Amino acid sequence: MADRIEASLVYDTKSQPLSSGVRAVVQRARRVLYAADETELVLQIAQDRQPDRLKLAGQVLDEGMPLEGAAVSLMGPARKISEETDEDGEFQMGALPRGAYSLEIDTPAGVLSVAPIDIE
């Protein structure tokens, strides 16, 4: 069984706006950064095409490099969604209802676990 690694919240623009001079591609999107040892998880939560749905985009970095092929599992109020990171360490999940979600990412160091995050 793989080791479970709890990721720590570094910043969340919901409670900590981006520093002056830092720009986001989508100004209305919420950005969140988690870290555990040498692994970082960058998340962006934005409005989806459907007005009552959101989309989650993320990137997994290990020692600063994109982590390709990592299994990403998002567990939420309605269902579990599984994706795999691409060659840039990125993944996307859309049409998500608002609610609390937990996230797990299978990395070479172990399973990176993110405490439930409110996607709103």
KOLGU-4560 file (N, C-alpha, C; in nm, 3 decimals, padded with zeros to 5 digits):
<recs>
<n_xx: 00.084 n_yy: -00.119 n_zz: 00.000 ca_xx: 00.000 ca_yy: 00.000 ca_zz: 00.000 c_xx: 00.088 c_yy: 00.125 c_zz: 00.000 mol: A seq: 1 type: MET>
<n_xx: 00.054 n_yy: 00.222 n_zz: -00.085 ca_xx: 00.133 ca_yy: 00.344 ca_zz: -00.098 c_xx: 00.116 c_yy: 00.434 c_zz: 00.025 mol: A seq: 2 type: ALA>
<n_xx: 00.222 n_yy: 00.506 n_zz: 00.058 ca_xx: 00.215 ca_yy: 00.601 ca_zz: 00.170 c_xx: 00.116 c_yy: 00.712 c_zz: 00.138 mol: A seq: 3 type: ASP>
<n_xx: 00.044 n_yy: 00.758 n_zz: 00.239 ca_xx: -00.048 ca_yy: 00.869 ca_zz: 00.224 c_xx: 00.023 c_yy: 00.995 c_zz: 00.269 mol: A seq: 4 type: ARG>
<n_xx: 00.021 n_yy: 01.098 n_zz: 00.184 ca_xx: 00.089 ca_yy: 01.224 ca_zz: 00.212 c_xx: -00.017 c_yy: 01.334 c_zz: 00.215 mol: A seq: 5 type: ILE>
<n_xx: -00.030 n_yy: 01.400 n_zz: 00.328 ca_xx: -00.127 ca_yy: 01.509 ca_zz: 00.341 c_xx: -00.065 c_yy: 01.637 c_zz: 00.285 mol: A seq: 6 type: GLU>
<n_xx: -00.134 n_yy: 01.697 n_zz: 00.188 ca_xx: -00.088 ca_yy: 01.823 ca_zz: 00.130 c_xx: -00.132 c_yy: 01.939 c_zz: 00.217 mol: A seq: 7 type: ALA>
<n_xx: -00.048 n_yy: 02.039 n_zz: 00.228 ca_xx: -00.079 ca_yy: 02.159 ca_zz: 00.306 c_xx: -00.119 c_yy: 02.273 c_zz: 00.213 mol: A seq: 8 type: SER>
<n_xx: -00.218 n_yy: 02.349 n_zz: 00.254 ca_xx: -00.261 ca_yy: 02.464 ca_zz: 00.177 c_xx: -00.155 c_yy: 02.574 c_zz: 00.189 mol: A seq: 9 type: LEU>
<n_xx: -00.106 n_yy: 02.623 n_zz: 00.075 ca_xx: -00.008 ca_yy: 02.731 ca_zz: 00.072 c_xx: -00.080 c_yy: 02.864 c_zz: 00.054 mol: A seq: 10 type: VAL>
<n_xx: -00.170 n_yy: 02.870 n_zz: -00.046 ca_xx: -00.254 ca_yy: 02.989 ca_zz: -00.061 c_xx: -00.382 c_yy: 02.956 c_zz: -00.135 mol: A seq: 11 type: TYR>
<n_xx: -00.480 n_yy: 03.042 n_zz: -00.114 ca_xx: -00.611 ca_yy: 03.030 ca_zz: -00.178 c_xx: -00.658 c_yy: 03.172 c_zz: -00.205 mol: A seq: 12 type: ASP>
<n_xx: -00.680 n_yy: 03.206 n_zz: -00.332 ca_xx: -00.720 ca_yy: 03.343 ca_zz: -00.364 c_xx: -00.859 c_yy: 03.377 c_zz: -00.313 mol: A seq: 13 type: THR>
<n_xx: -00.933 n_yy: 03.278 n_zz: -00.266 ca_xx: -01.064 ca_yy: 03.307 ca_zz: -00.204 c_xx: -01.043 c_yy: 03.385 c_zz: -00.075 mol: A seq: 14 type: LYS>
<n_xx: -00.939 n_yy: 03.352 n_zz: -00.001 ca_xx: -00.912 ca_yy: 03.420 ca_zz: 00.125 c_xx: -00.788 c_yy: 03.510 c_zz: 00.118 mol: A seq: 15 type: SER>
<n_xx: -00.702 n_yy: 03.487 n_zz: 00.019 ca_xx: -00.579 ca_yy: 03.565 ca_zz: 00.003 c_xx: -00.569 c_yy: 03.608 c_zz: -00.142 mol: A seq: 16 type: GLN>
<n_xx: -00.611 n_yy: 03.730 n_zz: -00.177 ca_xx: -00.600 ca_yy: 03.774 ca_zz: -00.316 c_xx: -00.456 c_yy: 03.765 c_zz: -00.365 mol: A seq: 17 type: PRO>
<n_xx: -00.441 n_yy: 03.748 n_zz: -00.497 ca_xx: -00.307 ca_yy: 03.746 ca_zz: -00.555 c_xx: -00.236 c_yy: 03.878 c_zz: -00.524 mol: A seq: 18 type: LEU>
<n_xx: -00.106 n_yy: 03.871 n_zz: -00.507 ca_xx: -00.027 ca_yy: 03.991 ca_zz: -00.479 c_xx: -00.039 c_yy: 04.088 c_zz: -00.594 mol: A seq: 19 type: SER>
<n_xx: -00.023 n_yy: 04.217 n_zz: -00.566 ca_xx: -00.030 ca_yy: 04.315 ca_zz: -00.672 c_xx: 00.081 c_yy: 04.287 c_zz: -00.772 mol: A seq: 20 type: SER>
<n_xx: 00.049 n_yy: 04.302 n_zz: -00.896 ca_xx: 00.144 ca_yy: 04.273 ca_zz: -01.003 c_xx: 00.134 c_yy: 04.132 c_zz: -01.056 mol: A seq: 21 type: GLY>
<n_xx: 00.065 n_yy: 04.042 n_zz: -00.986 ca_xx: 00.046 ca_yy: 03.904 ca_zz: -01.033 c_xx: -00.087 c_yy: 03.898 c_zz: -01.105 mol: A seq: 22 type: VAL>
<n_xx: -00.083 n_yy: 03.852 n_zz: -01.229 ca_xx: -00.205 ca_yy: 03.844 ca_zz: -01.307 c_xx: -00.242 c_yy: 03.700 c_zz: -01.334 mol: A seq: 23 type: ARG>
<n_xx: -00.371 n_yy: 03.673 n_zz: -01.340 ca_xx: -00.421 ca_yy: 03.541 ca_zz: -01.376 c_xx: -00.481 c_yy: 03.551 c_zz: -01.516 mol: A seq: 24 type: ALA>
<n_xx: -00.476 n_yy: 03.441 n_zz: -01.590 ca_xx: -00.532 ca_yy: 03.439 ca_zz: -01.724 c_xx: -00.682 c_yy: 03.467 c_zz: -01.718 mol: A seq: 25 type: VAL>
<n_xx: -00.752 n_yy: 03.401 n_zz: -01.626 ca_xx: -00.895 ca_yy: 03.424 ca_zz: -01.606 c_xx: -00.910 c_yy: 03.495 c_zz: -01.472 mol: A seq: 26 type: VAL>
<n_xx: -00.944 n_yy: 03.623 n_zz: -01.477 ca_xx: -00.948 ca_yy: 03.703 ca_zz: -01.356 c_xx: -01.051 c_yy: 03.655 c_zz: -01.254 mol: A seq: 27 type: GLN>
<n_xx: -01.161 n_yy: 03.594 n_zz: -01.299 ca_xx: -01.264 ca_yy: 03.550 ca_zz: -01.207 c_xx: -01.236 c_yy: 03.413 c_zz: -01.148 mol: A seq: 28 type: ARG>
<n_xx: -01.133 n_yy: 03.347 n_zz: -01.192 ca_xx: -01.103 ca_yy: 03.212 ca_zz: -01.144 c_xx: -01.035 c_yy: 03.217 c_zz: -01.007 mol: A seq: 29 type: ALA>
<n_xx: -01.069 n_yy: 03.119 n_zz: -00.926 ca_xx: -01.006 ca_yy: 03.103 ca_zz: -00.795 c_xx: -00.883 c_yy: 03.015 c_zz: -00.813 mol: A seq: 30 type: ARG>
<n_xx: -00.772 n_yy: 03.053 n_zz: -00.752 ca_xx: -00.649 ca_yy: 02.976 ca_zz: -00.763 c_xx: -00.608 c_yy: 02.927 c_zz: -00.625 mol: A seq: 31 type: ARG>
<n_xx: -00.565 n_yy: 02.801 n_zz: -00.620 ca_xx: -00.529 ca_yy: 02.737 ca_zz: -00.494 c_xx: -00.398 c_yy: 02.662 c_zz: -00.514 mol: A seq: 32 type: VAL>
<n_xx: -00.308 n_yy: 02.669 n_zz: -00.416 ca_xx: -00.182 ca_yy: 02.597 ca_zz: -00.422 c_xx: -00.167 c_yy: 02.511 c_zz: -00.298 mol: A seq: 33 type: LEU>
<n_xx: -00.137 n_yy: 02.382 n_zz: -00.319 ca_xx: -00.107 ca_yy: 02.288 ca_zz: -00.212 c_xx: 00.035 c_yy: 02.237 c_zz: -00.232 mol: A seq: 34 type: TYR>
<n_xx: 00.101 n_yy: 02.199 n_zz: -00.121 ca_xx: 00.235 ca_yy: 02.144 ca_zz: -00.130 c_xx: 00.254 c_yy: 02.035 c_zz: -00.026 mol: A seq: 35 type: ALA>
<n_xx: 00.338 n_yy: 01.938 n_zz: -00.062 ca_xx: 00.378 ca_yy: 01.831 ca_zz: 00.030 c_xx: 00.517 c_yy: 01.786 c_zz: -00.014 mol: A seq: 36 type: ALA>
<n_xx: 00.615 n_yy: 01.807 n_zz: 00.072 ca_xx: 00.754 ca_yy: 01.774 ca_zz: 00.039 c_xx: 00.791 c_yy: 01.842 c_zz: -00.092 mol: A seq: 37 type: ASP>
<n_xx: 00.830 n_yy: 01.765 n_zz: -00.194 ca_xx: 00.874 ca_yy: 01.821 ca_zz: -00.322 c_xx: 00.762 c_yy: 01.826 c_zz: -00.426 mol: A seq: 38 type: GLU>
<n_xx: 00.639 n_yy: 01.795 n_zz: -00.385 ca_xx: 00.527 ca_yy: 01.792 ca_zz: -00.479 c_xx: 00.436 c_yy: 01.912 c_zz: -00.456 mol: A seq: 39 type: THR>
<n_xx: 00.396 n_yy: 01.976 n_zz: -00.567 ca_xx: 00.304 ca_yy: 02.089 ca_zz: -00.561 c_xx: 00.183 c_yy: 02.060 c_zz: -00.648 mol: A seq: 40 type: GLU>
<n_xx: 00.067 n_yy: 02.109 n_zz: -00.605 ca_xx: -00.056 ca_yy: 02.096 ca_zz: -00.679 c_xx: -00.115 c_yy: 02.235 c_zz: -00.695 mol: A seq: 41 type: LEU>
<n_xx: -00.129 n_yy: 02.280 n_zz: -00.819 ca_xx: -00.187 ca_yy: 02.409 ca_zz: -00.850 c_xx: -00.326 c_yy: 02.384 c_zz: -00.907 mol: A seq: 42 type: VAL>
<n_xx: -00.427 n_yy: 02.447 n_zz: -00.846 ca_xx: -00.565 ca_yy: 02.430 ca_zz: -00.891 c_xx: -00.624 c_yy: 02.564 c_zz: -00.933 mol: A seq: 43 type: LEU>
<n_xx: -00.711 n_yy: 02.558 n_zz: -01.034 ca_xx: -00.787 ca_yy: 02.675 ca_zz: -01.075 c_xx: -00.933 c_yy: 02.634 c_zz: -01.085 mol: A seq: 44 type: GLN>
<n_xx: -01.020 n_yy: 02.707 n_zz: -01.016 ca_xx: -01.163 ca_yy: 02.678 ca_zz: -01.015 c_xx: -01.233 c_yy: 02.794 c_zz: -01.084 mol: A seq: 45 type: ILE>
<n_xx: -01.309 n_yy: 02.763 n_zz: -01.189 ca_xx: -01.374 ca_yy: 02.867 ca_zz: -01.268 c_xx: -01.514 c_yy: 02.824 c_zz: -01.308 mol: A seq: 46 type: ALA>
<n_xx: -01.591 n_yy: 02.920 n_zz: -01.352 ca_xx: -01.726 ca_yy: 02.893 ca_zz: -01.401 c_xx: -01.718 c_yy: 02.806 c_zz: -01.527 mol: A seq: 47 type: GLN>
<n_xx: -01.805 n_yy: 02.707 n_zz: -01.536 ca_xx: -01.812 ca_yy: 02.622 ca_zz: -01.656 c_xx: -01.913 c_yy: 02.685 c_zz: -01.752 mol: A seq: 48 type: ASP>
<n_xx: -01.937 n_yy: 02.619 n_zz: -01.864 ca_xx: -02.033 ca_yy: 02.671 ca_zz: -01.962 c_xx: -02.174 c_yy: 02.676 c_zz: -01.906 mol: A seq: 49 type: ARG>
<n_xx: -02.209 n_yy: 02.579 n_zz: -01.823 ca_xx: -02.340 ca_yy: 02.578 ca_zz: -01.758 c_xx: -02.334 c_yy: 02.671 c_zz: -01.637 mol: A seq: 50 type: GLN>
<n_xx: -02.432 n_yy: 02.759 n_zz: -01.620 ca_xx: -02.424 ca_yy: 02.859 ca_zz: -01.513 c_xx: -02.417 c_yy: 02.803 c_zz: -01.372 mol: A seq: 51 type: PRO>
<n_xx: -02.470 n_yy: 02.685 n_zz: -01.348 ca_xx: -02.469 ca_yy: 02.628 ca_zz: -01.212 c_xx: -02.358 c_yy: 02.526 c_zz: -01.192 mol: A seq: 52 type: ASP>
<n_xx: -02.263 n_yy: 02.520 n_zz: -01.285 ca_xx: -02.154 ca_yy: 02.423 ca_zz: -01.279 c_xx: -02.019 c_yy: 02.493 c_zz: -01.282 mol: A seq: 53 type: ARG>
<n_xx: -01.918 n_yy: 02.424 n_zz: -01.229 ca_xx: -01.782 ca_yy: 02.477 ca_zz: -01.226 c_xx: -01.687 c_yy: 02.379 c_zz: -01.291 mol: A seq: 54 type: LEU>
<n_xx: -01.569 n_yy: 02.427 n_zz: -01.328 ca_xx: -01.466 ca_yy: 02.339 ca_zz: -01.380 c_xx: -01.341 c_yy: 02.354 c_zz: -01.296 mol: A seq: 55 type: LYS>
<n_xx: -01.269 n_yy: 02.245 n_zz: -01.286 ca_xx: -01.147 ca_yy: 02.239 ca_zz: -01.208 c_xx: -01.033 c_yy: 02.202 c_zz: -01.302 mol: A seq: 56 type: LEU>
<n_xx: -00.931 n_yy: 02.285 n_zz: -01.306 ca_xx: -00.811 ca_yy: 02.255 ca_zz: -01.383 c_xx: -00.696 c_yy: 02.251 c_zz: -01.284 mol: A seq: 57 type: ALA>
<n_xx: -00.601 n_yy: 02.161 n_zz: -01.308 ca_xx: -00.490 ca_yy: 02.150 ca_zz: -01.216 c_xx: -00.361 c_yy: 02.109 c_zz: -01.284 mol: A seq: 58 type: GLY>
<n_xx: -00.252 n_yy: 02.129 n_zz: -01.212 ca_xx: -00.121 ca_yy: 02.085 ca_zz: -01.258 c_xx: -00.047 c_yy: 02.028 c_zz: -01.138 mol: A seq: 59 type: GLN>
<n_xx: 00.017 n_yy: 01.913 n_zz: -01.158 ca_xx: 00.095 ca_yy: 01.846 ca_zz: -01.055 c_xx: 00.242 c_yy: 01.859 c_zz: -01.092 mol: A seq: 60 type: VAL>
<n_xx: 00.321 n_yy: 01.911 n_zz: -00.999 ca_xx: 00.465 ca_yy: 01.927 ca_zz: -01.020 c_xx: 00.539 c_yy: 01.848 c_zz: -00.913 mol: A seq: 61 type: LEU>
<n_xx: 00.642 n_yy: 01.777 n_zz: -00.954 ca_xx: 00.726 ca_yy: 01.703 ca_zz: -00.861 c_xx: 00.868 c_yy: 01.753 c_zz: -00.880 mol: A seq: 62 type: ASP>
<n_xx: 00.925 n_yy: 01.810 n_zz: -00.775 ca_xx: 01.057 ca_yy: 01.874 ca_zz: -00.780 c_xx: 01.063 c_yy: 01.978 c_zz: -00.892 mol: A seq: 63 type: GLU>
<n_xx: 00.951 n_yy: 02.051 n_zz: -00.910 ca_xx: 00.944 ca_yy: 02.158 ca_zz: -01.009 c_xx: 00.915 c_yy: 02.114 c_zz: -01.151 mol: A seq: 64 type: GLY>
<n_xx: 00.908 n_yy: 01.984 n_zz: -01.174 ca_xx: 00.883 ca_yy: 01.933 ca_zz: -01.309 c_xx: 00.742 c_yy: 01.874 c_zz: -01.318 mol: A seq: 65 type: MET>
<n_xx: 00.675 n_yy: 01.889 n_zz: -01.435 ca_xx: 00.542 ca_yy: 01.832 ca_zz: -01.452 c_xx: 00.544 c_yy: 01.681 c_zz: -01.431 mol: A seq: 66 type: PRO>
<n_xx: 00.442 n_yy: 01.631 n_zz: -01.363 ca_xx: 00.431 ca_yy: 01.487 ca_zz: -01.335 c_xx: 00.329 c_yy: 01.427 c_zz: -01.432 mol: A seq: 67 type: LEU>
<n_xx: 00.379 n_yy: 01.356 n_zz: -01.532 ca_xx: 00.295 ca_yy: 01.293 ca_zz: -01.634 c_xx: 00.242 c_yy: 01.159 c_zz: -01.586 mol: A seq: 68 type: GLU>
<n_xx: 00.117 n_yy: 01.129 n_zz: -01.619 ca_xx: 00.060 ca_yy: 00.998 ca_zz: -01.592 c_xx: 00.016 c_yy: 00.973 c_zz: -01.450 mol: A seq: 69 type: GLY>
<n_xx: 00.005 n_yy: 01.078 n_zz: -01.370 ca_xx: -00.041 ca_yy: 01.061 ca_zz: -01.231 c_xx: -00.193 c_yy: 01.043 c_zz: -01.231 mol: A seq: 70 type: ALA>
<n_xx: -00.241 n_yy: 00.945 n_zz: -01.155 ca_xx: -00.385 ca_yy: 00.921 ca_zz: -01.143 c_xx: -00.444 c_yy: 01.023 c_zz: -01.045 mol: A seq: 71 type: ALA>
<n_xx: -00.547 n_yy: 01.096 n_zz: -01.091 ca_xx: -00.613 ca_yy: 01.199 ca_zz: -01.011 c_xx: -00.756 c_yy: 01.154 c_zz: -00.985 mol: A seq: 72 type: VAL>
<n_xx: -00.796 n_yy: 01.150 n_zz: -00.858 ca_xx: -00.933 ca_yy: 01.111 ca_zz: -00.821 c_xx: -00.997 c_yy: 01.224 c_zz: -00.742 mol: A seq: 73 type: SER>
<n_xx: -01.113 n_yy: 01.267 n_zz: -00.789 ca_xx: -01.190 ca_yy: 01.373 ca_zz: -00.725 c_xx: -01.320 c_yy: 01.311 c_zz: -00.674 mol: A seq: 74 type: LEU>
<n_xx: -01.340 n_yy: 01.318 n_zz: -00.543 ca_xx: -01.461 ca_yy: 01.262 ca_zz: -00.483 c_xx: -01.547 c_yy: 01.376 c_zz: -00.431 mol: A seq: 75 type: MET>
<n_xx: -01.672 n_yy: 01.379 n_zz: -00.480 ca_xx: -01.760 ca_yy: 01.489 ca_zz: -00.443 c_xx: -01.899 c_yy: 01.445 c_zz: -00.408 mol: A seq: 76 type: GLY>
<n_xx: -01.990 n_yy: 01.543 n_zz: -00.402 ca_xx: -02.126 ca_yy: 01.514 ca_zz: -00.356 c_xx: -02.202 c_yy: 01.416 c_zz: -00.446 mol: A seq: 77 type: PRO>
<n_xx: -02.174 n_yy: 01.416 n_zz: -00.573 ca_xx: -02.253 ca_yy: 01.334 ca_zz: -00.665 c_xx: -02.181 c_yy: 01.209 c_zz: -00.713 mol: A seq: 78 type: ALA>
<n_xx: -02.047 n_yy: 01.217 n_zz: -00.726 ca_xx: -01.976 ca_yy: 01.105 ca_zz: -00.789 c_xx: -01.825 c_yy: 01.117 c_zz: -00.769 mol: A seq: 79 type: ARG>
<n_xx: -01.757 n_yy: 01.014 n_zz: -00.818 ca_xx: -01.610 ca_yy: 01.014 ca_zz: -00.819 c_xx: -01.567 c_yy: 01.028 c_zz: -00.965 mol: A seq: 80 type: LYS>
<n_xx: -01.471 n_yy: 01.115 n_zz: -00.989 ca_xx: -01.419 ca_yy: 01.137 ca_zz: -01.123 c_xx: -01.271 c_yy: 01.103 c_zz: -01.121 mol: A seq: 81 type: ILE>
<n_xx: -01.226 n_yy: 01.029 n_zz: -01.220 ca_xx: -01.084 ca_yy: 00.992 ca_zz: -01.229 c_xx: -01.028 c_yy: 01.041 c_zz: -01.361 mol: A seq: 82 type: SER>
<n_xx: -00.912 n_yy: 01.100 n_zz: -01.355 ca_xx: -00.839 ca_yy: 01.150 ca_zz: -01.471 c_xx: -00.693 c_yy: 01.111 c_zz: -01.456 mol: A seq: 83 type: GLU>
<n_xx: -00.616 n_yy: 01.140 n_zz: -01.559 ca_xx: -00.471 ca_yy: 01.119 ca_zz: -01.555 c_xx: -00.405 c_yy: 01.245 c_zz: -01.606 mol: A seq: 84 type: GLU>
<n_xx: -00.293 n_yy: 01.284 n_zz: -01.545 ca_xx: -00.224 ca_yy: 01.404 ca_zz: -01.589 c_xx: -00.159 c_yy: 01.380 c_zz: -01.725 mol: A seq: 85 type: THR>
<n_xx: -00.154 n_yy: 01.487 n_zz: -01.806 ca_xx: -00.093 ca_yy: 01.478 ca_zz: -01.939 c_xx: 00.058 c_yy: 01.503 c_zz: -01.928 mol: A seq: 86 type: ASP>
<n_xx: 00.123 n_yy: 01.522 n_zz: -02.041 ca_xx: 00.269 ca_yy: 01.539 ca_zz: -02.042 c_xx: 00.314 c_yy: 01.667 c_zz: -01.972 mol: A seq: 87 type: GLU>
<n_xx: 00.221 n_yy: 01.762 n_zz: -01.952 ca_xx: 00.252 ca_yy: 01.885 ca_zz: -01.880 c_xx: 00.210 c_yy: 01.877 c_zz: -01.734 mol: A seq: 88 type: ASP>
<n_xx: 00.169 n_yy: 01.757 n_zz: -01.690 ca_xx: 00.125 ca_yy: 01.739 ca_zz: -01.552 c_xx: -00.013 c_yy: 01.798 c_zz: -01.525 mol: A seq: 89 type: GLY>
<n_xx: -00.089 n_yy: 01.825 n_zz: -01.632 ca_xx: -00.217 ca_yy: 01.894 ca_zz: -01.618 c_xx: -00.336 c_yy: 01.799 c_zz: -01.631 mol: A seq: 90 type: GLU>
<n_xx: -00.447 n_yy: 01.839 n_zz: -01.571 ca_xx: -00.573 ca_yy: 01.766 ca_zz: -01.582 c_xx: -00.687 c_yy: 01.866 c_zz: -01.575 mol: A seq: 91 type: PHE>
<n_xx: -00.805 n_yy: 01.825 n_zz: -01.626 ca_xx: -00.924 ca_yy: 01.909 ca_zz: -01.622 c_xx: -01.046 c_yy: 01.824 c_zz: -01.593 mol: A seq: 92 type: GLN>
<n_xx: -01.137 n_yy: 01.881 n_zz: -01.514 ca_xx: -01.264 ca_yy: 01.815 ca_zz: -01.483 c_xx: -01.371 c_yy: 01.923 c_zz: -01.489 mol: A seq: 93 type: MET>
<n_xx: -01.476 n_yy: 01.898 n_zz: -01.567 ca_xx: -01.579 ca_yy: 02.000 ca_zz: -01.585 c_xx: -01.715 c_yy: 01.954 c_zz: -01.538 mol: A seq: 94 type: GLY>
<n_xx: -01.810 n_yy: 02.046 n_zz: -01.548 ca_xx: -01.951 ca_yy: 02.024 ca_zz: -01.513 c_xx: -01.967 c_yy: 01.976 c_zz: -01.369 mol: A seq: 95 type: ALA>
<n_xx: -01.891 n_yy: 02.037 n_zz: -01.277 ca_xx: -01.897 ca_yy: 01.998 ca_zz: -01.136 c_xx: -02.002 c_yy: 02.080 c_zz: -01.062 mol: A seq: 96 type: LEU>
<n_xx: -02.091 n_yy: 02.014 n_zz: -00.988 ca_xx: -02.183 ca_yy: 02.091 ca_zz: -00.904 c_xx: -02.106 c_yy: 02.150 c_zz: -00.786 mol: A seq: 97 type: PRO>
<n_xx: -02.156 n_yy: 02.259 n_zz: -00.732 ca_xx: -02.094 ca_yy: 02.320 ca_zz: -00.615 c_xx: -02.098 c_yy: 02.222 c_zz: -00.498 mol: A seq: 98 type: ARG>
<n_xx: -01.996 n_yy: 02.225 n_zz: -00.415 ca_xx: -01.993 ca_yy: 02.137 ca_zz: -00.299 c_xx: -01.852 c_yy: 02.112 c_zz: -00.251 mol: A seq: 99 type: GLY>
<n_xx: -01.839 n_yy: 02.024 n_zz: -00.151 ca_xx: -01.710 ca_yy: 01.989 ca_zz: -00.094 c_xx: -01.654 c_yy: 01.866 c_zz: -00.167 mol: A seq: 100 type: ALA>
<n_xx: -01.528 n_yy: 01.874 n_zz: -00.206 ca_xx: -01.462 ca_yy: 01.767 ca_zz: -00.279 c_xx: -01.330 c_yy: 01.732 c_zz: -00.212 mol: A seq: 101 type: TYR>
<n_xx: -01.295 n_yy: 01.605 n_zz: -00.212 ca_xx: -01.161 ca_yy: 01.566 ca_zz: -00.170 c_xx: -01.088 c_yy: 01.519 c_zz: -00.295 mol: A seq: 102 type: SER>
<n_xx: -00.957 n_yy: 01.530 n_zz: -00.291 ca_xx: -00.875 ca_yy: 01.503 ca_zz: -00.407 c_xx: -00.758 c_yy: 01.416 c_zz: -00.366 mol: A seq: 103 type: LEU>
<n_xx: -00.730 n_yy: 01.313 n_zz: -00.447 ca_xx: -00.614 ca_yy: 01.227 ca_zz: -00.425 c_xx: -00.538 c_yy: 01.213 c_zz: -00.555 mol: A seq: 104 type: GLU>
<n_xx: -00.406 n_yy: 01.218 n_zz: -00.546 ca_xx: -00.320 ca_yy: 01.206 ca_zz: -00.663 c_xx: -00.214 c_yy: 01.102 c_zz: -00.633 mol: A seq: 105 type: ILE>
<n_xx: -00.205 n_yy: 01.002 n_zz: -00.718 ca_xx: -00.108 ca_yy: 00.895 ca_zz: -00.702 c_xx: 00.024 c_yy: 00.940 c_zz: -00.763 mol: A seq: 106 type: ASP>
<n_xx: 00.124 n_yy: 00.968 n_zz: -00.677 ca_xx: 00.256 ca_yy: 01.014 ca_zz: -00.721 c_xx: 00.360 c_yy: 00.907 c_zz: -00.689 mol: A seq: 107 type: THR>
<n_xx: 00.481 n_yy: 00.917 n_zz: -00.743 ca_xx: 00.586 ca_yy: 00.820 ca_zz: -00.709 c_xx: 00.617 c_yy: 00.816 c_zz: -00.560 mol: A seq: 108 type: PRO>
<n_xx: 00.599 n_yy: 00.928 n_zz: -00.489 ca_xx: 00.629 ca_yy: 00.934 ca_zz: -00.346 c_xx: 00.517 c_yy: 00.874 c_zz: -00.261 mol: A seq: 109 type: ALA>
<n_xx: 00.397 n_yy: 00.864 n_zz: -00.317 ca_xx: 00.282 ca_yy: 00.813 ca_zz: -00.244 c_xx: 00.155 c_yy: 00.880 c_zz: -00.291 mol: A seq: 110 type: GLY>
<n_xx: 00.048 n_yy: 00.860 n_zz: -00.218 ca_xx: -00.080 ca_yy: 00.920 ca_zz: -00.255 c_xx: -00.093 c_yy: 01.056 c_zz: -00.187 mol: A seq: 111 type: VAL>
<n_xx: -00.092 n_yy: 01.160 n_zz: -00.269 ca_xx: -00.108 ca_yy: 01.296 ca_zz: -00.220 c_xx: -00.255 c_yy: 01.319 c_zz: -00.192 mol: A seq: 112 type: LEU>
<n_xx: -00.287 n_yy: 01.356 n_zz: -00.069 ca_xx: -00.425 ca_yy: 01.371 ca_zz: -00.027 c_xx: -00.451 c_yy: 01.518 c_zz: 00.009 mol: A seq: 113 type: SER>
<n_xx: -00.561 n_yy: 01.573 n_zz: -00.047 ca_xx: -00.599 ca_yy: 01.710 ca_zz: -00.019 c_xx: -00.726 c_yy: 01.707 c_zz: 00.063 mol: A seq: 114 type: VAL>
<n_xx: -00.725 n_yy: 01.776 n_zz: 00.175 ca_xx: -00.843 ca_yy: 01.786 ca_zz: 00.261 c_xx: -00.959 c_yy: 01.843 c_zz: 00.180 mol: A seq: 115 type: ALA>
<n_xx: -01.081 n_yy: 01.810 n_zz: 00.214 ca_xx: -01.194 ca_yy: 01.860 ca_zz: 00.136 c_xx: -01.186 c_yy: 02.010 c_zz: 00.111 mol: A seq: 116 type: PRO>
<n_xx: -01.211 n_yy: 02.045 n_zz: -00.014 ca_xx: -01.208 ca_yy: 02.184 ca_zz: -00.057 c_xx: -01.348 c_yy: 02.218 c_zz: -00.110 mol: A seq: 117 type: ILE>
<n_xx: -01.397 n_yy: 02.336 n_zz: -00.073 ca_xx: -01.527 ca_yy: 02.380 ca_zz: -00.123 c_xx: -01.508 c_yy: 02.436 c_zz: -00.263 mol: A seq: 118 type: ASP>
<n_xx: -01.577 n_yy: 02.374 n_zz: -00.358 ca_xx: -01.574 ca_yy: 02.423 ca_zz: -00.495 c_xx: -01.702 c_yy: 02.504 c_zz: -00.512 mol: A seq: 119 type: ILE>
<n_xx: -01.683 n_yy: 02.636 n_zz: -00.516 ca_xx: -01.797 ca_yy: 02.727 ca_zz: -00.527 c_xx: -01.762 c_yy: 02.848 c_zz: -00.609 mol: A seq: 120 type: GLU>
</recs>
